[in-house]
Every structure is written in structure tokens, then in C-alpha cells.
Amino acid sequence: QAARATRTIVIAGVPAGLLQDDVLADILTIHFQMSRNNGGDVEEVTYPTRNKGVAYVTFEDQGVVESVLKKDQHLLQDKRLPRHYPLTVTRYCHNVSSSLIHLIIL
């Protein structure tokens, strides 16, 4: 089994405060499991995190990370959301500093 960090992506642009946290985590899970989003089996979604609007998605298979990162644009859409939200998807890295995540959010 691949190390957890290599199977995890960082999502910025999550619409914080619109829905309950567990509902938003479910929407993210569904989004990243869909084949049209190059997704696959999601092991865990970590949301909320210390950084507003940021979530972590861990996949069962490391290969899914590569295909998700290849998709040009991820638009989070669900009937419970008022509009579509563009997401910034990046590879998880232990060295990602909070200042970099702050820049992604801005």
C-alpha cells in the first residue's frame, strides 16, 4: 500500500460556511469518485481543516491522484450548492507551508 501522503491531494476553494461540514465532505467525496472528474475510490476526506476553504482527499489508489491532477479544471457542483465552485487541486506535500496554502486561497 502506497504511503498515505502519496495518495492525498489538497483542495483549495471549498465554499466554506455554505453547508454543514459533513455535507460538504460528502459532496467532495462524490466529486472525486466520479469518473468524469478522473476520480476513483476515496478513502477519506479531511474537512474542515485549519485552513479555511481547504480540504484533503485521500484515495485508495495512488494512480487516481495522477489522473485527478491531469484534469484541467475541477468544478464542484451539487444541487445543494447555489452555484459551481472552481477548485484548485494540488499534490499533497509535507513541505507545503501554510503561507503557500494562504496564497492559493487568495
C-alpha positions in Angstrom: 0.0 0.0 0.0 1.4 3.4 -1.0 2.2 5.8 1.7 -0.8 7.9 2.7 0.8 11.2 1.6 1.3 10.0 -1.9 -2.4 9.1 -2.2 -3.5 12.5 -0.9 -4.4 15.8 -2.7 -5.0 19.2 -1.4 -8.2 21.0 -2.4 -8.5 24.8 -2.1 -11.6 26.9 -3.0 -14.0 24.8 -1.0 -17.1 27.0 -0.3 -16.8 27.2 3.5 -19.8 28.2 5.5 -22.5 27.4 3.0 -23.4 23.9 4.2 -22.7 21.8 7.2 -19.1 20.4 7.2 -20.1 16.8 6.9 -22.4 17.6 3.9 -19.6 19.4 2.2 -17.2 16.5 2.8 -19.8 14.2 1.2 -20.1 16.4 -1.8 -16.3 16.4 -2.2 -16.2 12.6 -1.8 -18.8 12.2 -4.6 -17.0 14.7 -6.8 -13.6 12.9 -6.6 -15.2 9.4 -7.0 -16.8 10.4 -10.4 -15.1 9.1 -13.5 -15.8 12.3 -15.3 -13.6 14.0 -12.8 -10.9 11.4 -13.4 -11.6 10.2 -9.9 -11.6 6.9 -8.1 -12.2 5.3 -4.7 -11.9 7.8 -1.9 -10.5 6.5 1.3 -11.1 9.7 3.3 -11.9 13.4 3.0 -10.5 15.6 5.7 -12.7 18.7 6.1 -12.7 21.1 7.7 -9.0 21.7 8.2 -7.1 24.5 10.0 -7.1 26.5 6.7 -10.5 27.9 5.7 -11.7 26.5 2.4 -9.1 23.8 2.2 -9.7 20.0 2.3 -7.6 16.9 1.9 -8.7 13.9 -0.1 -7.0 10.6 0.3 -7.6 7.9 -2.4 -7.4 4.2 -2.1 -5.0 4.1 -5.1 -2.1 6.4 -5.8 -2.8 6.2 -9.6 -6.0 8.1 -9.0 -4.0 11.1 -7.7 -2.2 11.3 -11.1 -5.4 11.2 -13.1 -7.2 13.8 -10.9 -4.2 16.2 -11.2 -4.3 15.8 -15.0 -7.9 17.2 -15.2 -7.8 20.8 -16.4 -10.4 22.2 -14.1 -12.4 20.8 -11.2 -15.8 22.5 -10.7 -17.6 21.5 -7.6 -21.3 21.2 -8.3 -24.2 19.8 -6.4 -27.9 20.6 -6.2 -27.3 21.8 -2.6 -24.8 24.4 -3.7 -26.0 27.8 -5.1 -23.5 27.7 -8.0 -20.5 25.8 -9.3 -17.2 26.4 -7.5 -13.8 26.1 -9.2 -11.4 24.1 -7.1 -7.6 24.3 -7.0 -6.2 20.8 -6.8 -2.6 20.2 -5.9 -0.4 17.3 -4.8 -0.1 16.9 -1.0 3.4 17.6 0.2 4.7 17.7 3.8 6.6 20.8 2.8 3.5 22.8 1.7 3.7 25.7 4.1 0.6 27.5 5.4 1.7 30.6 3.6 1.5 28.8 0.3 -1.9 27.5 1.1 -2.8 31.0 2.1 -1.7 32.2 -1.4 -3.8 29.5 -3.1 -6.9 30.7 -1.2 -6.3 34.3 -2.1 
